[in-house]
Amino acid sequence: MNDKNKQILIVGGGTFGLSTAYHLAKSGYTSVSVLERSSFIPAEESPGNDVNKIIRAEYEDPRYAQLALEAIDEWTNNPLFAPYYHQVGCPLCNSLAALDKAKRTLAKSLSSISKHPACAGKIAPINSREDTRKTYARDDEPDPRTNLLNLCPSGAGITNFNMEGVSLPPGSSPYIPPHDEEASRRILRETLRALAEPPLVHKKMCWVADTDDSDYLIACVPGTEGLIVASGDSGHRFKMLTMVGGWIRRVVEDGQQVEARWRWKPGRGRSRDNVSWRVGELYDLGEEKTRSRL
Ligand SMILES: Cc1cc2nc3c(=O)[nH]c(=O)nc-3n(C[C@H](O)[C@H](O)[C@H](O)COP(=O)(O)OP(=O)(O)OC[C@H]3O[C@@H](n4cnc5c(N)ncnc54)[C@H](O)[C@@H]3O)c2cc1C
């Protein structure tokens, strides 16, 4: 029997933390506190605090595709989330110059989601400008308050190892690696040519808690009692905001993670070869800065 009066402390009031507080409160827990570093919620630094987000189900892994569809159902039908959810469509495309790994991943994702009955009749090829207009209505549109457009050249990732061998966020800095700036301009030259040459402003690095295999980590910490780590979002968990707190609540109640892929596991090194949607070279920030000064 679960004690709904037990005290629960959530550290971090971002996507995972707030979803957990919501799911715990919804199922009757009476003593849930959220500790947030920022003086307001949502915190400026949380990527969950954004103008828009991609809510997509086209995972190549059918398990995540199914979870995303369940999350989308909640976005659509739960009156708490529905006012913030606008289903507008989203283009899936590769540059002709994309690496084969990126092209293979896109093809696998499309194949996986095309077979799902929930998507029947909802996926269409883009053959003309008119098709583009229909599907590309609001995905990553500019912020109406500033007219700024977000652009992210997603790659294999960057680490920032300290002397103890722990990779930590580098803090806020306008530095972005020169080749990422060049990749951003290349994307613009291929898609929105008028924006390719003007200066890039508000440059910053997105710090994503990637796991080796891109699976989430929602697990009891071995050797401790009552400590659960919910992290390893791997850059794809905002869409699960509606659900993730429920998965964390189950671990609180069961005292273990039943979903094997989300259990505590040792890291397997720095390679991203086993994550199909992370394409390119993984490198360390310290090495990168040294290289760009040479
Ligand atoms: C640029 C970018 C774009 C993304 N786009 C998408 C997308 O389109 N679709 C999608 O599904 N996912 C997307 N993601 C991923 C998604 O945003 C993350 O998976 C999700 O926000 C992670 O949630 P979180 O709770 O782990 O972290 P966060 O949302 O960052 O929350 C962490 C919270 O902890 C607080 N905190 C940190 N340290 C402390 C401390 N010591 N004490 C107390 N509080 C602390 C922070 O202030 C913050 O509020 C994107 C991520 C990035 C970076």
The ligand as a Tripos MOL2 file, in Angstrom:
@<TRIPOS>MOLECULE
LIG
   53    58     1     0     0
SMALL
NO_CHARGES

@<TRIPOS>ATOM
      1 C1         17.2800   23.5130  -27.7550 C.3       1 LIG1
      2 C2         16.4470   22.3120  -27.4120 C.ar      1 LIG1
      3 C3         15.3300   22.0230  -28.1700 C.ar      1 LIG1
      4 C4         14.5520   20.9320  -27.8420 C.ar      1 LIG1
      5 N1         13.4570   20.6760  -28.6170 N.ar      1 LIG1
      6 C5         12.6530   19.6340  -28.3060 C.ar      1 LIG1
      7 C6         11.4980   19.3930  -29.0730 C.ar      1 LIG1
      8 O1         11.2170   20.1160  -30.0320 O.2       1 LIG1
      9 N2         10.6960   18.3360  -28.7130 N.ar      1 LIG1
     10 C7         10.9980   17.5370  -27.6570 C.ar      1 LIG1
     11 O2         10.2520   16.5910  -27.3900 O.2       1 LIG1
     12 N3         12.0870   17.7550  -26.8820 N.ar      1 LIG1
     13 C8         12.9170   18.7890  -27.1950 C.ar      1 LIG1
     14 N4         14.0270   19.0410  -26.4520 N.ar      1 LIG1
     15 C9         14.2850   18.2070  -25.2820 C.3       1 LIG1
     16 C10        13.4520   18.6450  -24.0700 C.3       1 LIG1
     17 O3         13.3520   20.0410  -24.0220 O.3       1 LIG1
     18 C11        14.1080   18.0510  -22.8350 C.3       1 LIG1
     19 O4         14.0760   16.6400  -23.0110 O.3       1 LIG1
     20 C12        13.4070   18.3780  -21.5390 C.3       1 LIG1
     21 O5         13.1380   19.7390  -21.3820 O.3       1 LIG1
     22 C13        14.2960   17.8780  -20.4120 C.3       1 LIG1
     23 O6         13.6190   18.0540  -19.1970 O.3       1 LIG1
     24 P1         14.3810   18.1050  -17.8030 P.3       1 LIG1
     25 O7         13.3350   18.2520  -16.7720 O.co2     1 LIG1
     26 O8         15.3580   17.0080  -17.7020 O.co2     1 LIG1
     27 O9         15.2910   19.3960  -17.8820 O.3       1 LIG1
     28 P2         14.8510   20.9150  -17.8240 P.3       1 LIG1
     29 O10        13.5460   21.1140  -18.5250 O.co2     1 LIG1
     30 O11        16.0610   21.6710  -18.2840 O.co2     1 LIG1
     31 O12        14.6250   21.1690  -16.2730 O.3       1 LIG1
     32 C14        15.6650   21.1670  -15.3470 C.3       1 LIG1
     33 C15        15.2820   22.1620  -14.2580 C.3       1 LIG1
     34 O13        16.1510   21.9650  -13.1530 O.3       1 LIG1
     35 C16        16.5450   23.2450  -12.6720 C.3       1 LIG1
     36 N5         17.8090   23.0420  -11.9570 N.ar      1 LIG1
     37 C17        19.0280   22.7980  -12.4750 C.ar      1 LIG1
     38 N6         19.9300   22.6460  -11.4680 N.ar      1 LIG1
     39 C18        19.2570   22.7800  -10.3030 C.ar      1 LIG1
     40 C19        19.6250   22.7080   -8.9420 C.ar      1 LIG1
     41 N7         20.8920   22.4700   -8.5860 N.pl3     1 LIG1
     42 N8         18.6660   22.8710   -8.0020 N.ar      1 LIG1
     43 C20        17.3770   23.1100   -8.3550 C.ar      1 LIG1
     44 N9         16.9690   23.2110   -9.6530 N.ar      1 LIG1
     45 C21        17.8940   23.0300  -10.6080 C.ar      1 LIG1
     46 C22        16.6740   24.0870  -13.9310 C.3       1 LIG1
     47 O14        16.6290   25.4780  -13.6650 O.3       1 LIG1
     48 C23        15.4290   23.6150  -14.7130 C.3       1 LIG1
     49 O15        14.2520   24.3170  -14.3980 O.3       1 LIG1
     50 C24        14.8720   20.1190  -26.7530 C.ar      1 LIG1
     51 C25        16.0150   20.3970  -25.9840 C.ar      1 LIG1
     52 C26        16.7920   21.4790  -26.3240 C.ar      1 LIG1
     53 C27        18.0170   21.7920  -25.5040 C.3       1 LIG1
@<TRIPOS>BOND
     1     1     2 1
     2     2     3 ar
     3     2    52 ar
     4     3     4 ar
     5     4     5 ar
     6     4    50 ar
     7     5     6 ar
     8     6     7 ar
     9     6    13 1
    10     7     8 2
    11     7     9 ar
    12     9    10 ar
    13    10    11 2
    14    10    12 ar
    15    12    13 ar
    16    13    14 ar
    17    14    15 1
    18    14    50 ar
    19    15    16 1
    20    16    17 1
    21    16    18 1
    22    18    19 1
    23    18    20 1
    24    20    21 1
    25    20    22 1
    26    22    23 1
    27    23    24 1
    28    24    25 2
    29    24    26 1
    30    24    27 1
    31    27    28 1
    32    28    29 2
    33    28    30 1
    34    28    31 1
    35    31    32 1
    36    32    33 1
    37    33    34 1
    38    33    48 1
    39    34    35 1
    40    35    36 1
    41    35    46 1
    42    36    37 ar
    43    36    45 ar
    44    37    38 ar
    45    38    39 ar
    46    39    40 ar
    47    39    45 ar
    48    40    41 1
    49    40    42 ar
    50    42    43 ar
    51    43    44 ar
    52    44    45 ar
    53    46    47 1
    54    46    48 1
    55    48    49 1
    56    50    51 ar
    57    51    52 ar
    58    52    53 1
@<TRIPOS>SUBSTRUCTURE
     1 LIG1         1 GROUP 0 **** ****
